[in-house]
Each structure stands twice: as structure tokens, then as C-alpha cells.
Amino acid sequence: MIQEQYMQLALDMAKQTAGQTSPNPKVGAVVVRNGEVVGLGAHLKAGEGHAEVHALNMAGSKADGAIMFVTLEPCSHHGRTPPCADLVIERGIKTIYIATLDPNPIVAGRGVERLQEAGVEVHVGMLEEKAVALNPFFNHFMKTKLPYVTLKAASSLDGKTASNSGDSKWITGEEARLDVHRHRHEHDAILVGVNTVIQDDPQLTTRIPLGGKNPIRIVLDTNLRIPAHAKLLHDQEAETLIIAGSSAPKARIAELERASVRVIQLDEPAIEIPSLLEKIAKEGITSIFVEGGASVHASFIQARCFQQIITYIAPKLIGGIHNPTVIGGTGIETMKDAVELEIISVEHVGNDLKVVSELKEG
């Protein structure tokens, strides 16, 4: 079906903007007249023109009487840019195919209504499943007002994350490590525990070919034990947030903030993950890539505060009953208490295996 090919083109364009549109969704648009593509567009960055604007500007006068294919319902409200639905009407589009409605409650069907009231023929639902899958972070944030949480782990085939000396570099190969950097680029923030900073002194930046976006760096540090010499306190490579408990020393907070980082103090003495996510959401952060150790992962899993886990499994055996594993904590008592996941994909990344799973709802 030729219409689906045009919608697929819009989806493919939108995919290429991963990591650069937040807090807005990825969106693509195509304008077709007399069987020819006359306009193409993708939303590139929040505050800049939406996909429909770019496609209609390219089409120019050829948009009058044309057909548009767009991956997400055109907006109907004044935000940082004017309503796209009004522009579609103004440029004379006669028919529009919309893959999926916008989950944003201030849009949610209103764009379709405005188009229909103006006499535009509207079709909703073409390649909808693909369009919804395009924006998991945006969709989750719109529905829950909380960030989408991805847990990342790398282990040997027997589930170990380090040797008995603590050596963990490198369990996985170069290709898997590059893939991790791509996920960093696509998320708003990267989160670790203070023990990771103490042990590894990481930069938590994105290093991919042709560059990439550095996520906001979040460190969970209940009592503010982060070393004064830690790289992420001084390198200015990305915004850094340190999450502390209510009992953290005020003098230490002031000292850290002089180092150009922000300390967010929670109301509880210990860091509770649900409260943490609420605080982070207020910062406008829509997605978090958790690269913590076993304890941090355990805290998110025990609270059921994650949506996805990406596991890289290396074809190596480490052994050792006391060697660290992906998830720490006390674990479960009976199998009925196990956290159930749905495996979404399994693929080879270099010599390693990448398994993407989602938390089962209900």
C-alpha cells in the first residue's frame, strides 16, 4: 500500500533525530501531491519548527490540495511554536494521515478536531504501533509525569560484573561499549551511585563517532561522600546533579555547589526511588539511563521503578560465589515474588549478546 510507504518514510526520518528533540517527541512528516513527494520534514530540536512546518515549507505552493503523512497528531495549542494544525489548514492540505494521537493532554485529539472542522479529510492509525514505539520516553512522561527509566547492565555469561579483585574492564567488547554511548546520547540523564564515582571516577559523557549529546549527570550520594577531586565535579562537560538525603551536611552542600554542581536534597534521610523520580521529573528530565552498580539497580528493581533493562552478556565465565552480580540487595524469598519481564529483542553486538527487556505491567 503506497500510503504506508510514505508514512514509513516519515517514521524513518523521525528515527534519525533520537536524542535531540527532548522534551518533545520525535516526529516526521511527508507531503505528497500527484504521486510525488514535494515536502519532507522532521522535528530537530525543542523550540524549533515542528516536522509539519519543515515539510510544508519545502512543499511551498505545492502543498495546496496535497496529502500529508505525519507520525504524530499535529499540535493545536500555542507553545514555544504556533499550532501546526492551523498551518496545515492554512497551506491547503486536503487529506492528512496521522499515525497516532498525541498523548499530551493539552493536544489529545484536539488537533484532529480542528482539522476536521476546517474540512480536512483525516485518517488516524496508519502504522500506529510503529509510531507509538518511536517515542517511549515522551509517551511515558506524558502519561505518568515521571521519567522513563532504563537500567543498563553488563555481565559475563554466568552473571558476574567483576573479578574477585574488583577488575571489571572490560567485560564486554568495544562494539557493546559504543552501543552504550548511543543510549546515553538518547536519554536526558545518566544516573550512578556514589560508589561508582569513588571506584571508577567516570566522566559519564557520550563518546560516539561524529559527536553526541552529553546527558545530565545524576549521582546518588546520601551523605555526600563524593571525592572533591572527582572529574565530573570539575570538567564542565555536562550539567551535574547530586542527590542527597535530608541529613547531608549543609557545609558540604555549599562546598559542592561552589564547584558548579547542584545538590538536590530529598526530604527523607535515605534516598527513596519514588521520591527521587518525582524530584527529577520537576527538573524536566523525561528519561534516565541508570548505570549504577548492584545496589543502585536493586533499589530501582525493588521499587518497581523502571520500564526497561538492557543487558549486555559477554561470552566469558568469571565464577566466584562472592563476586559481584548485576543486582544486589537481599533478593526475593520465593519465585512468585520474582520481577517479571518481557523480552523485546535479542541481538549480537560484536561478540556480545544484547537483551532488551521491559517490565511486565500488572
Salt bridges, closest charged atoms under 4 A:
ASP12 OD1 - LYS15 NZ 4.00
ASP86 OD1 - ARG114 NH1 2.84
GLU121 OE2 - HIS123 NE2 2.62
ASP179 OD1 - ARG182 NH2 2.89
ASP179 OD2 - HIS183 NE2 3.64
ASP179 OD2 - LYS354 NZ 2.76
GLU186 OE2 - ARG182 NH1 3.14
ASP235 OD1 - ARG217 NH2 2.76
GLU239 OE2 - ARG262 NH2 3.36
GLU255 OE2 - ARG252 NH1 3.09
GLU283 OE1 - ARG262 NH2 2.37
GLU291 OE1 - LYS152 NZ 3.49
GLU291 OE2 - ARG184 NE 2.67
ASP337 OD1 - LYS336 NZ 3.52
GLU340 OE1 - LYS360 NZ 3.85
